[in-house]
Amino acid sequence: MAKKDKGASDTKVWSAFSLIAALGAATVAKKAINTSWKAATRKQPPENPADPDVDLREAVAWAIVSGAFVGLARMLAQRRAASYYARSTGHLPASLQRDNDRV
């Protein structure tokens, strides 16, 4: 296999691995946020914060909490996936390498 073909294959593997990690993290984070929201507010989380019937403060709080938590969970999952990928292949995915480290 040529070096260029191997790079394309590595990119596809990393893309799939990264996507699975991000989706899994987002799913777990969403469940945790919903449970925490119910415990903290004793109410169901807003199904659609853009709905004008949802109180603006509640919609803003939900957007901030859910966005930050899901974003953090995705980033942590992708970092773990990148670490596992690096241990398995001996190098980071090309998209995560610094410019001077790219092969």
Buried (B, 14 or more C-beta within 10 A) or exposed (E): EEEEEEEEEBEEBBEEBBEEBBEBBBEEBBEEBEEEBEEEEEEEBBEEBEEEEBEEEBBEBBEEBBEEBBEEBBEEBBEEBBEEBBEEEEBBBBEBEEEEEEE
